[in-house]
Amino acid sequence: MYRVFSTGAGGNYLTSGTRLPTLNNMAPLPNNISSLSAAEKFELIDALWEDLESHASTLSVEQAGELDRRIAAYEKNPTTGTPWEQVKAGLPKR
């Protein structure tokens, strides 16, 4: 695992030296992101993904077993499921 950003005086920086937007005030974040180059945006995505992975919870044995069971049932007969469009249409509107 590698770090695509570092902490220095005045904040966090991508390896390219670009200062990351602070999250204390989320309002300017989209403007700051749009000023990043494509490569810097990918670096930021990598940093966010790495951080999310480090905080990810693991499935219990029971949860993993249930997912395996559902995947096997779907693979055995994929037509028995309900299409997403039908499920979505049945959800309450916000």
N, C-alpha and C positions, 0 to 999 in steps of 0.2 A: 504494500500500500504506500502511496506517495502523497505528498502534500502539494497542491497547486497554488497554495497561498501561504503567506507568512504574516506573522504579527510583528509590527515594528512601531516605532514612535509615530503616534498620530493615527493608528488604525491598522487594518488588515489590508494586505496587498496581494494581487495575483503575482505569479512568478515573472510576468512581464513587467512588473513594477507599477501597474495600474492600481490605484487605491480602490478597494471595494467600498461600495456604498454602505453606510451604517444602517443598521436595522432599527435603531432607536426611533427613527422617524421614517416610516415606510412611505410617506407621500412622495418624496423625491426619488425613490428607488426606480420606478419605470423610466424617468428621465435620465438617470445615471446609467441605467442598463443600455438604453438606446445609443448612448455615446460610446459604448465599448465596441471594439472591432469584433468581427466574427470569431477570431481566434480567442479573444479575451472572453467572449460569451461562452464559448465551449469550455474554457478553463473554469469559469464560474459554475457552469452546470456540473462539471466534474467535482468541484469542491462541494457543491450542495449535495450531489448524489452520495459522495463519500461520507459526508456528515449524516445523511439520512440512514445509510447502511450501518453506521456505527451505533445508531439509536434504535435500530429495528428490533422489534420483539420477535421471538422465535415461537413457532407453533408447538402446541403440546402434542404428545404422541397421539391423543385422541383426534385432535384437529387434523393432523397430517394423515391419519388413517381415513378420516371422513373425506378429505380431499382426494385421496387415492381412490377410494370407493366410487366417488362421483365421477372422476375422470374415466375410470374403467367402465362404468355404466354408460357414459356418453360414447366412449370409443366402441363399445359393443353395439350400440344402436343410437346413432346421432339424431335420428328423426323423432325420438320420443321427447326431446326437450321442447321448451317453449321459446319461440323466437324473441330476441331482445325487443323488437318493435312492439310486439304484443305485451310483453312485460311492462315496458315503458308506458304504453298507452293506458295500462291499468293502474299506474301510480297516481296518487292524489296530486292535483295541481297545487303549486305554491302560490 
